[in-house]
Amino acid sequence: MVQSLDRSQGRAGSVASSTVNNHGTFTGNRALQIEEPLIFEMGQAGRCGVDLPEPPKVKERLNGLRRKGTIGLPGLAEPQVVQHYTRLSQKNYAIDMGVYPLGSCTMKHNPRINEKVARLPGIGDLHPLQPVSTVQGALELIDSLAHWLKTLTGMPAVAMSPAAGAHGEMCGMMAIAAALEAKGERAKRKTVLAPESAHGTNPATAAALGFVVKPIPANDRGRVDLAALKAALGPDVAAIMLTNPNTCGLFESDIVEISKAVHEAGAYFYCDGANFNAIVGRVRPGDLGIDCMHINLHKTFSTPHGGGGPGAGPVVLSAALAPYAPYPWIVKDGDTWRVAEDGAKVEGAPLGRLKAFHGQMGMFTRALAYIMSHGADGLKQVAEDAVLNANYVMAALKDVMSPAFEGPCMHEALFDDSFLKDTGVSTLDFAKAMIDEGYHPMTMYFPLVVHGAMLIEPTETVAKEDLDQFIGALRSLTAKAKTGTAAEDFKAAPLYAPRRRLDETLAARKPILRWKPSNNPPGIDPLKQAAE
């Protein structure tokens, strides 16, 4: 899509584009930065990377629907395919290349031992429809992970099947709705309270289940306004959906009092566990009065993150909500493990299945490998190091950038854009300039409660030397912006990326998702090009 959009702006990925791009080379390449066309533009009819045998003749069964022409796939030799995708991979930034400071996303290193374990024979080649007798080890693995999650959160039950964070939110809120239904209060308790700093999926989940969402403002410390929360509580409130630490990177210091007030009002406390990475091994959410919380295994316990998945979002449940956990459950009868699926015959289990099968086995395996390799003391250090790194970034930048709130942070440092006032440089310009320095920008414009937010989450896996270089780059960009004479340079950034700045609004609203062949034949005549 990005390459197609570039072409609409006059930046074709071909030899003919070298003059337009001012690369100054015949090929359009810039040393090892290869100018790469679309794979469809490289193809030649009749070329193939493999030899396929002539298919045997069979009786026609397509009822006259046999394809009459080609399907338009590019024809390439094997080396061309390998080179094409290798070159594309070199244009992507990744956690294996450097600091990935996205706030609220916990983009940390994935230990390779996790990947090795997930690919072991008997784990990596499991099939969900195998007989239960052949997957006893897999069921024990899931149960072991469930035990760890319950222990780390101080909760008596966990639903393992939710596929990711938002799915976990749905599971937790469905359990709350079922509990209210069992008490005959579902009809009157239709309001869910959501702090303004909540993740966007929180109000969306509540609304999807038929609740009315009422926002709760933040105070000047970036936490939930306790007085506003208490004023909003009443007999119509079903639950609060709160993130802790919150999306401003701050611990909700009034959380015990919030929990007490919510429960006294007859409501439930849902906690978004997206930031559990900051407190794992240090705080048990169950001790804070939380009724349910989803856990992003792909964030807290270091499994591959990004690209749309896969994820896993188990939900831990308090004693009040445990009877409403969805099926299936892992049960041990003597020495034999089984999957209990007949929820219709179990009193107090109204949710049934949330998805096919029983969660994400690869994610379970990676998470358990991560947990067991760290141990209880190691997990505690994970949280401590994440918080230490974030506060190191905050302390090193607060004199030149503008912290959104006073005081120490948790696992992520949040700045606003007031330090860019009167420079002519926007928050987006600053982010684009970071690309030229070799960094993926931090999370920009989120959370919405902070104007021009810049949310940095270094995580615990970044070395001090790498943090120092990252901090130095931000200090350098800040100093350049504050000269008041560099606005045009910032607006031109990135200068050194494979593609220059796109119209991101147009790309989002009118994405080009399909390649359309031109009237020109594929390939380029080098003699003709040289003459031009």
Secondary structure per residue as TSV (DSSP state, phi and psi in degrees):
chain	resnum	aa	ss	phi	psi
A	1	M	-	360.0	-43.5
A	2	V	H	-63.5	-42.7
A	3	Q	H	-65.5	-38.7
A	4	S	H	-62.6	-41.4
A	5	L	H	-64.4	-37.5
A	6	D	H	-61.4	-38.7
A	7	R	H	-65.9	-33.0
A	8	S	H	-68.9	-15.9
A	9	Q	T	-103.8	12.8
A	10	G	T	88.4	18.4
A	11	R	-	-116.5	73.9
A	12	A	-	-73.9	144.0
A	13	G	S	-87.5	64.2
A	14	S	S	-150.0	175.6
A	15	V	G	-58.4	-38.1
A	16	A	G	-63.0	-15.7
A	17	S	G	-87.9	-7.6
A	18	S	H	-61.7	-37.2
A	19	T	H	-69.4	-42.1
A	20	V	H	-61.4	-41.3
A	21	N	H	-82.5	-6.9
A	22	N	T	57.5	34.8
A	23	H	-	-75.2	-24.6
A	24	G	-	76.9	14.2
A	25	T	S	-123.9	152.7
A	26	F	S	-61.5	-39.2
A	27	T	S	-81.8	-19.4
A	28	G	S	87.6	-5.3
A	29	N	-	-77.7	154.4
A	30	R	B	-121.4	88.8
A	31	A	T	53.9	-121.5
A	32	L	T	-81.3	-2.4
A	33	Q	B	-89.1	96.2
A	34	I	-	-82.8	131.3
A	35	E	-	-76.8	116.1
A	36	E	-	-112.7	121.4
A	37	P	-	-75.9	172.1
A	38	L	-	-68.7	150.9
A	39	I	H	-63.5	-29.0
A	40	F	H	-68.8	-30.0
A	41	E	H	-77.0	-16.2
A	42	M	H	-89.4	-20.8
A	43	G	-	-70.7	151.7
A	44	Q	-	-127.0	132.7
A	45	A	T	-59.0	134.0
A	46	G	T	88.7	-8.9
A	47	R	-	-87.1	141.0
A	48	C	-	-150.1	145.7
A	49	G	S	-85.7	-8.6
A	50	V	S	-138.4	156.2
A	51	D	-	-101.6	122.7
A	52	L	-	-107.8	139.1
A	53	P	-	-68.6	154.2
A	54	E	-	-63.9	125.3
A	55	P	-	-66.7	145.7
A	56	P	-	-67.0	149.7
A	57	K	-	-72.8	132.0
A	58	V	-	-130.0	164.0
A	59	K	-	-67.9	134.5
A	60	E	-	-60.3	123.3
A	61	R	-	-127.0	13.6
A	62	L	S	-95.4	0.0
A	63	N	T	54.9	43.2
A	64	G	T	82.5	7.7
A	65	L	-	-101.9	15.6
A	66	R	-	-61.9	136.5
A	67	R	-	-63.8	137.0
A	68	K	-	-99.7	-20.1
A	69	G	S	-128.7	-174.8
A	70	T	-	-76.4	164.3
A	71	I	-	-98.6	2.2
A	72	G	-	83.3	18.7
A	73	L	-	-76.9	146.9
A	74	P	-	-70.6	144.9
A	75	G	-	-103.3	115.1
A	76	L	-	-138.9	152.3
A	77	A	-	-78.2	160.1
A	78	E	H	-56.2	-45.4
A	79	P	H	-59.2	-36.0
A	80	Q	H	-63.4	-40.8
A	81	V	H	-65.8	-46.7
A	82	V	H	-61.1	-45.8
A	83	Q	H	-64.2	-40.3
A	84	H	H	-60.7	-50.7
A	85	Y	H	-75.3	-28.5
A	86	T	H	-64.9	-43.2
A	87	R	H	-64.4	-40.1
A	88	L	H	-63.1	-40.1
A	89	S	H	-63.0	-29.4
A	90	Q	T	-74.8	-10.3
A	91	K	T	-93.3	-2.6
A	92	N	S	-99.0	141.3
A	93	Y	-	-87.3	145.8
A	94	A	-	-148.9	160.8
A	95	I	T	-61.7	-24.8
A	96	D	T	-81.2	-1.0
A	97	M	T	-103.4	-28.6
A	98	G	S	174.4	-166.2
A	99	V	-	-62.1	131.6
A	100	Y	-	-123.8	86.3
A	101	P	-	-86.4	23.4
A	102	L	B	-56.7	121.9
A	103	G	T	-78.1	148.7
A	104	S	T	71.9	5.5
A	105	C	T	-120.7	-12.9
A	106	T	-	49.7	63.4
A	107	M	-	-88.3	80.7
A	108	K	-	-108.7	168.4
A	109	H	-	-60.7	140.0
A	110	N	-	-101.6	107.0
A	111	P	-	-54.8	135.1
A	112	R	H	-68.6	-20.8
A	113	I	H	-63.6	-33.7
A	114	N	H	-60.9	-43.2
A	115	E	H	-67.1	-38.4
A	116	K	H	-64.0	-43.2
A	117	V	H	-64.9	-41.4
A	118	A	H	-65.9	-18.2
A	119	R	T	-103.7	5.4
A	120	L	S	-61.6	143.7
A	121	P	T	-56.4	138.0
A	122	G	T	92.3	-11.7
A	123	I	T	-119.9	-53.2
A	124	G	T	-69.5	-19.7
A	125	D	T	-111.1	20.6
A	126	L	-	-67.7	152.4
A	127	H	-	-123.0	135.6
A	128	P	T	-65.5	-14.6
A	129	L	T	-101.8	11.2
A	130	Q	S	-63.1	153.0
A	131	P	-	-59.0	141.9
A	132	V	G	-58.0	-31.0
A	133	S	G	-64.5	-20.4
A	134	T	G	-96.7	-1.4
A	135	V	-	-125.4	32.9
A	136	Q	H	-60.7	-39.9
A	137	G	H	-65.5	-37.9
A	138	A	H	-65.7	-41.5
A	139	L	H	-66.2	-37.9
A	140	E	H	-66.0	-36.9
A	141	L	H	-61.4	-46.0
A	142	I	H	-61.9	-42.2
A	143	D	H	-65.9	-37.2
A	144	S	H	-63.7	-43.3
A	145	L	H	-62.9	-42.6
A	146	A	H	-59.0	-40.6
A	147	H	H	-61.4	-44.4
A	148	W	H	-61.5	-44.2
A	149	L	H	-64.3	-39.9
A	150	K	H	-66.7	-38.7
A	151	T	H	-67.7	-44.6
A	152	L	H	-68.2	-25.9
A	153	T	H	-103.3	-11.9
A	154	G	T	69.1	33.2
A	155	M	-	-116.9	147.3
A	156	P	S	-83.6	-14.7
A	157	A	E	-142.9	156.4
A	158	V	E	-147.1	136.7
A	159	A	E	-97.8	119.5
A	160	M	-	-91.9	-16.5
A	161	S	-	-78.7	-22.6
A	162	P	-	-53.9	139.7
A	163	A	-	-83.2	-19.5
A	164	A	S	-170.5	-174.7
A	165	G	H	-58.4	-51.7
A	166	A	H	-63.9	-35.2
A	167	H	H	-66.7	-36.1
A	168	G	H	-66.3	-40.4
A	169	E	H	-56.7	-46.0
A	170	M	H	-60.0	-42.3
A	171	C	H	-61.4	-49.3
A	172	G	H	-62.4	-43.3
A	173	M	H	-71.5	-30.1
A	174	M	H	-67.2	-37.3
A	175	A	H	-64.7	-40.4
A	176	I	H	-63.5	-44.3
A	177	A	H	-61.5	-39.5
A	178	A	H	-67.0	-38.9
A	179	A	H	-64.9	-40.6
A	180	L	H	-65.5	-39.1
A	181	E	H	-62.9	-41.3
A	182	A	H	-64.6	-29.0
A	183	K	T	-90.7	0.9
A	184	G	T	73.6	23.5
A	185	E	-	-113.6	2.5
A	186	R	T	-62.2	-36.4
A	187	A	T	-69.0	-35.3
A	188	K	T	-91.9	-25.6
A	189	R	-	-96.2	90.9
A	190	K	-	-113.9	0.6
A	191	T	E	-106.0	134.5
A	192	V	E	-118.3	127.9
A	193	L	E	-89.4	132.1
A	194	A	E	-133.3	115.9
A	195	P	E	-56.8	150.7
A	196	E	T	-64.6	-19.6
A	197	S	T	-90.4	7.8
A	198	A	S	-68.3	156.1
A	199	H	-	-63.2	145.7
A	200	G	T	-61.0	-24.5
A	201	T	H	-71.2	-21.9
A	202	N	H	-61.2	-58.7
A	203	P	H	-63.6	-31.6
A	204	A	H	-65.0	-41.4
A	205	T	H	-63.8	-46.3
A	206	A	H	-60.6	-44.2
A	207	A	H	-64.7	-37.3
A	208	A	H	-63.2	-26.0
A	209	L	T	-94.2	8.1
A	210	G	T	90.4	7.6
A	211	F	-	-83.8	156.8
A	212	V	E	-97.4	127.5
A	213	V	E	-94.2	130.1
A	214	K	E	-120.0	118.1
A	215	P	E	-73.4	147.6
A	216	I	E	-117.5	124.6
A	217	P	-	-71.4	163.7
A	218	A	B	-96.7	154.7
A	219	N	-	-88.5	-176.7
A	220	D	T	-73.4	-2.7
A	221	R	T	-98.0	1.9
A	222	G	S	82.2	8.2
A	223	R	S	-106.2	171.7
A	224	V	B	-61.0	133.6
A	225	D	-	-72.9	104.9
A	226	L	H	-61.5	-40.7
A	227	A	H	-64.0	-42.0
A	228	A	H	-65.4	-37.6
A	229	L	H	-63.6	-48.7
A	230	K	H	-63.0	-35.3
A	231	A	H	-67.4	-28.1
A	232	A	H	-83.5	-16.6
A	233	L	-	-73.3	141.4
A	234	G	S	-172.4	-176.2
A	235	P	T	-67.5	-10.0
A	236	D	T	-93.6	-4.6
A	237	V	E	-88.0	127.9
A	238	A	E	-91.5	-39.2
A	239	A	E	-167.4	166.3
A	240	I	E	-115.3	141.8
A	241	M	E	-115.0	106.3
A	242	L	E	-127.0	141.2
A	243	T	E	-101.8	131.4
A	244	N	S	-145.8	120.4
A	245	P	S	-57.8	152.0
A	246	N	-	-82.0	-179.4
A	247	T	T	-74.2	-4.5
A	248	C	T	-89.3	2.6
A	249	G	S	76.8	26.7
A	250	L	-	-123.3	143.4
A	251	F	-	-79.6	133.5
A	252	E	-	-74.5	95.5
A	253	S	T	-67.3	-18.4
A	254	D	T	-97.7	19.3
A	255	I	H	-63.2	-35.8
A	256	V	H	-66.6	-41.3
A	257	E	H	-69.2	-35.3
A	258	I	H	-61.3	-46.8
A	259	S	H	-59.6	-44.4
A	260	K	H	-61.7	-45.1
A	261	A	H	-65.0	-40.6
A	262	V	H	-63.5	-45.9
A	263	H	H	-69.1	-36.1
A	264	E	H	-63.6	-26.9
A	265	A	T	-84.0	-0.1
A	266	G	T	83.0	11.4
A	267	A	-	-101.3	175.5
A	268	Y	E	-112.6	158.9
A	269	F	E	-113.5	106.5
A	270	Y	E	-96.1	130.3
A	271	C	E	-114.0	127.9
A	272	D	E	-76.3	118.3
A	273	G	E	-91.8	19.0
A	274	A	T	-57.9	-30.4
A	275	N	T	-106.5	24.9
A	276	F	G	-59.3	-24.5
A	277	N	G	-54.0	-27.4
A	278	A	G	-81.3	-17.6
A	279	I	T	-128.6	-1.0
A	280	V	T	-58.6	133.5
A	281	G	T	80.5	-9.1
A	282	R	T	-110.1	-38.8
A	283	V	-	-134.0	135.7
A	284	R	-	-99.4	114.7
A	285	P	G	-54.1	-32.8
A	286	G	G	-61.0	-31.7
A	287	D	G	-72.2	-16.0
A	288	L	G	-90.2	-1.8
A	289	G	T	91.2	17.5
A	290	I	-	-79.9	138.1
A	291	D	S	-90.1	-33.7
A	292	C	E	-157.2	151.8
A	293	M	E	-155.6	133.0
A	294	H	E	-87.6	152.4
A	295	I	E	-123.6	121.9
A	296	N	-	-81.5	98.7
A	297	L	H	-60.3	-32.0
A	298	H	H	-76.2	-0.7
A	299	K	H	-116.8	-60.4
A	300	T	H	-65.0	-39.4
A	301	F	T	-111.4	27.2
A	302	S	-	57.2	62.9
A	303	T	-	-118.7	160.7
A	304	P	-	-50.9	135.8
A	305	H	-	-132.7	136.4
A	306	G	-	111.9	166.3
A	307	G	T	72.6	16.5
A	308	G	T	88.8	7.4
A	309	G	-	133.1	-173.3
A	310	P	-	-76.6	159.9
A	311	G	-	-132.0	-177.1
A	312	A	-	-157.4	133.4
A	313	G	-	-133.3	61.6
A	314	P	-	-53.5	149.9
A	315	V	E	-121.0	119.6
A	316	V	E	-86.8	145.3
A	317	L	E	-131.2	141.8
A	318	S	-	-74.7	173.0
A	319	A	T	-60.1	-32.0
A	320	A	T	-68.8	-28.7
A	321	L	T	-107.7	-10.4
A	322	A	G	-54.5	-38.4
A	323	P	G	-63.9	-12.6
A	324	Y	G	-107.5	17.1
A	325	A	-	-64.8	142.0
A	326	P	-	-73.4	159.9
A	327	Y	B	-87.4	158.6
A	328	P	-	-87.0	165.8
A	329	W	E	-117.1	153.0
A	330	I	E	-94.1	124.5
A	331	V	E	-127.4	143.4
A	332	K	E	-113.5	120.7
A	333	D	E	-108.0	101.7
A	334	G	T	67.2	-116.2
A	335	D	T	-102.7	6.7
A	336	T	E	-112.6	132.1
A	337	W	E	-93.3	144.5
A	338	R	E	-146.1	165.5
A	339	V	E	-105.1	113.8
A	340	A	E	-84.4	115.4
A	341	E	-	-119.9	-12.3
A	342	D	-	-86.2	68.6
A	343	G	G	-64.5	-25.0
A	344	A	G	-63.5	-23.4
A	345	K	G	-95.5	2.0
A	346	V	S	-108.6	121.7
A	347	E	T	-65.7	135.4
A	348	G	T	81.4	17.2
A	349	A	-	-123.8	72.5
A	350	P	-	-84.5	-9.6
A	351	L	-	-80.1	-28.7
A	352	G	-	67.6	-150.8
A	353	R	B	-84.1	145.8
A	354	L	S	-99.3	-23.5
A	355	K	S	-159.2	169.2
A	356	A	S	-66.6	143.9
A	357	F	T	62.2	-147.2
A	358	H	T	-136.0	59.2
A	359	G	S	89.9	-163.6
A	360	Q	-	-109.1	101.1
A	361	M	H	-62.0	-40.6
A	362	G	H	-61.1	-40.4
A	363	M	H	-68.0	-40.1
A	364	F	H	-59.0	-45.6
A	365	T	H	-64.8	-45.3
A	366	R	H	-63.5	-43.0
A	367	A	H	-64.5	-43.0
A	368	L	H	-66.5	-38.0
A	369	A	H	-62.2	-41.4
A	370	Y	H	-63.9	-46.7
A	371	I	H	-63.7	-46.8
A	372	M	H	-71.3	-31.0
A	373	S	H	-73.0	-27.1
A	374	H	H	-87.4	-40.0
A	375	G	H	73.1	174.7
A	376	A	H	-61.4	-42.1
A	377	D	H	-69.7	-36.7
A	378	G	H	-67.3	-38.2
A	379	L	H	-65.4	-37.7
A	380	K	H	-61.0	-40.7
A	381	Q	H	-68.5	-32.4
A	382	V	H	-54.1	-51.3
A	383	A	H	-63.4	-43.7
A	384	E	H	-63.4	-41.9
A	385	D	H	-70.4	-35.8
A	386	A	H	-62.6	-44.1
A	387	V	H	-68.3	-40.2
A	388	L	H	-61.6	-46.1
A	389	N	H	-63.0	-41.3
A	390	A	H	-64.6	-41.5
A	391	N	H	-71.2	-28.5
A	392	Y	H	-64.1	-44.2
A	393	V	H	-62.6	-44.7
A	394	M	H	-60.9	-47.3
A	395	A	H	-64.5	-34.4
A	396	A	H	-80.4	-14.8
A	397	L	H	-117.5	-11.0
A	398	K	T	-66.8	-19.0
A	399	D	T	-82.4	-16.1
A	400	V	T	-116.8	-30.5
A	401	M	S	-102.3	-178.8
A	402	S	E	-121.1	102.5
A	403	P	E	-57.8	139.6
A	404	A	S	-70.1	-30.8
A	405	F	S	-139.9	155.9
A	406	E	S	-80.1	155.8
A	407	G	S	91.7	174.6
A	408	P	-	-69.5	157.9
A	409	C	-	-109.7	-178.5
A	410	M	S	-96.6	-111.6
A	411	H	S	-91.1	-4.0
A	412	E	S	-144.6	145.0
A	413	A	E	-103.5	128.4
A	414	L	E	-113.7	126.4
A	415	F	E	-120.2	154.9
A	416	D	E	-106.1	-179.7
A	417	D	S	-98.0	15.9
A	418	S	G	-64.5	-23.5
A	419	F	G	-69.8	-12.8
A	420	L	G	-95.9	2.5
A	421	K	T	-58.0	134.6
A	422	D	T	66.1	14.1
A	423	T	T	-93.3	-16.7
A	424	G	T	81.0	0.9
A	425	V	-	-103.2	126.3
A	426	S	-	-89.8	169.3
A	427	T	H	-58.3	-42.0
A	428	L	H	-65.4	-40.9
A	429	D	H	-58.8	-42.6
A	430	F	H	-61.8	-42.0
A	431	A	H	-63.6	-42.4
A	432	K	H	-65.8	-34.7
A	433	A	H	-67.0	-28.4
A	434	M	H	-63.0	-31.7
A	435	I	H	-62.1	-40.6
A	436	D	H	-64.2	-26.5
A	437	E	T	-81.9	-2.4
A	438	G	T	91.9	21.5
A	439	Y	-	-123.5	142.3
A	440	H	-	-69.9	132.6
A	441	P	-	-59.5	153.6
A	442	M	-	-68.2	174.4
A	443	T	E	-65.4	127.0
A	444	M	E	-108.9	143.4
A	445	Y	S	64.3	20.1
A	446	F	-	-142.6	135.1
A	447	P	S	-75.4	156.5
A	448	L	T	-69.8	-15.6
A	449	V	T	-72.6	-9.7
A	450	V	S	-117.2	128.8
A	451	H	T	-71.7	128.3
A	452	G	T	58.4	44.2
A	453	A	-	-61.9	141.0
A	454	M	E	-129.7	105.7
A	455	L	E	-107.7	115.1
A	456	I	E	-112.3	121.4
A	457	E	-	-120.6	97.0
A	458	P	-	-72.6	-21.7
A	459	T	-	64.8	171.8
A	460	E	T	-82.5	-8.1
A	461	T	T	-95.5	5.5
A	462	V	S	-94.7	128.7
A	463	A	-	-71.9	154.5
A	464	K	H	-59.2	-39.4
A	465	E	H	-61.0	-40.7
A	466	D	H	-68.9	-38.7
A	467	L	H	-63.2	-40.1
A	468	D	H	-61.7	-41.8
A	469	Q	H	-66.9	-41.0
A	470	F	H	-61.6	-46.0
A	471	I	H	-61.5	-42.5
A	472	G	H	-60.8	-38.8
A	473	A	H	-64.4	-43.6
A	474	L	H	-67.0	-38.1
A	475	R	H	-65.0	-39.3
A	476	S	H	-65.3	-45.1
A	477	L	H	-64.2	-39.9
A	478	T	H	-62.6	-44.8
A	479	A	H	-62.7	-40.1
A	480	K	H	-64.3	-43.2
A	481	A	H	-63.5	-38.4
A	482	K	T	-75.9	-5.9
A	483	T	T	-66.7	-22.8
A	484	G	S	78.5	1.2
A	485	T	S	-119.2	5.2
A	486	A	-	-111.1	11.6
A	487	A	H	-57.8	-41.0
A	488	E	H	-66.8	-34.7
A	489	D	H	-64.0	-42.9
A	490	F	H	-64.7	-40.2
A	491	K	H	-70.7	-19.8
A	492	A	H	-86.5	-14.3
A	493	A	-	-70.0	149.7
A	494	P	-	-84.9	140.7
A	495	L	S	-92.0	-27.8
A	496	Y	S	-108.1	1.8
A	497	A	S	-76.9	160.6
A	498	P	S	-57.4	-29.0
A	499	R	S	-131.5	144.5
A	500	R	-	-78.6	-173.3
A	501	R	-	-69.1	134.5
A	502	L	-	-97.6	165.7
A	503	D	-	-80.7	95.6
A	504	E	H	-69.0	-31.6
A	505	T	H	-64.9	-46.2
A	506	L	H	-65.0	-38.5
A	507	A	H	-63.2	-34.4
A	508	A	H	-77.7	-37.6
A	509	R	H	-86.3	-31.9
A	510	K	S	-132.9	63.2
A	511	P	-	-67.0	142.4
A	512	I	-	-95.9	105.8
A	513	L	-	-107.1	-3.7
A	514	R	S	-135.0	131.5
A	515	W	-	-79.7	136.2
A	516	K	-	-117.2	125.3
A	517	P	-	-66.6	145.2
A	518	S	-	-86.9	176.4
A	519	N	S	-79.1	-12.1
A	520	N	S	-79.0	140.6
A	521	P	-	-67.8	151.4
A	522	P	S	-65.6	156.0
A	523	G	S	90.1	165.2
A	524	I	-	-132.0	136.5
A	525	D	-	-85.1	106.1
A	526	P	H	-63.5	-32.6
A	527	L	H	-68.0	-42.5
A	528	K	H	-66.0	-40.1
A	529	Q	H	-64.3	-41.3
A	530	A	H	-64.4	-37.6
A	531	A	H	-65.5	-34.3
A	532	E	-	-72.8	360.0
